[in-house]
Amino acid sequence: MHTLTTSVLTILSILSTSTALPTVDLTTRQANACFLIGDTALPAEVADTVTAIQSAVTCDNSATTISNVPDVSSGSATFSAIDFSKSSQTPLEFALQQFATANPLADTDLQAFQDNLNVYLATEAGIRSVGGNLAIKVPKFFLQMQVSRIQTAQGNPPAVAGQQVDHLRDKVTKNAAGEDKALLDQVVALAAQLQ
């Protein structure tokens, strides 16, 4: 009985010690994301995205892109290879041309689009962390809309309202409001094509 009591007390002692150890909060985990180079607070939605993608994204610290964010890669995609800011086109023109889907839509390589989106999300978070210019939002939202369209065509439409095609279409057109109406009309037409 004495041995059992001693064992129970030892276990309780270990448990109380382990619960007293500091926990890693969300801010600390985000600080580990290689693409966050500044200390500007991120909006909650962006912080959640960082947590979701940081394990899929790697940084090349020998090369930088927008706002000195390290060049990032995810799977087969590298941001510098699809950097809208290096194009002579407007952000929406670039997105419509660079991130076109297959016909039929369901035949599009979802993973390739997700990799492209990951590097855009990571770069946007890095830009936000230094308070940089957010022109990246137009191609980023367009990529999110394309991913949602592909998922829908492949029979797996996003359940979260903020990731559904119509919501993302509106995000693209709102952020690209100053762009040519013909380009905005293309976005609206694409959002209606889900097959």
C-alpha angles and dihedrals in degrees: 000000000000090000091050092050091048091049092049091048091049092051092047090049091052092047093050090049093049093050089052091060114105116263124225107246126207093261092057092048091050090050086063091062104107093216096058101092101160137054101232109130114254124226111257093251092053091045089053090050091052090054091048098049107028095093090054095049129077128189131223101210091188091068131048134195132183115004089358092292109157115257106264133207134196120181107312096347128092119184096224090059092056100030108148091198091067092057126093087221125091114262092258094045088051093048094048092051100037098042102042116149130226125263113264091040094220089064091065117115101250094190092056090052091046090052090050090049092049092056091047092048091048093047092047090052090049091050090049090050089063096037093249132161113291102210084125089078093081097059091035093056090043090054090048089052091049092050089050091049091051092047090049093048090049091055098257107099115182113261095205110090093220091059098048121113098247093050092048092046088058091048090053095047093045094050092042094045092128094055127099114291091231089061092048089050089055090055091051091048092049092050089058093052107082101155 
